[in-house]
Amino acid sequence: MSNIFWSLLVILMIFGRLVEGLEGIPSSDESLDDLVSAGVSENAAAGIVKFDRKLQEPFEMEKTDPEGAKELEQVLHEEFNEYIDSLSEDDQAAYQKYIKNLHPN
């Protein structure tokens, strides 16, 4: 899949989590459990959760350093795309399914 598609999925996942519940962003353990339940291996899920947390940093920086936030976001998306591309086909498929279930539209 193209890097643009993966980036879009990550952004949708983060925004979806922010909008989904009144509880806010799920904990790392909840995210990890959700990914593993969706069929992503535990090691791959741990890496995804790690990036998910890192990808929140630009949103926090946005208020004080919009340009720096944009640059950081681009770097993190590239790193995330490389990580996803390095996963096994089974993990990639399970992750795609997980994302589709989060955003069925």
Secondary structure by P-SEA (a helix, b strand, c coil): ccaaaaaaaaaaaaaaaaaccccccccaaaaaaaaaaacccaaaaaaaaaaaaaaacccccccccaaaaaaaaaaaaaaaaaaaaaccaaaaaaaaaaaaaaccc
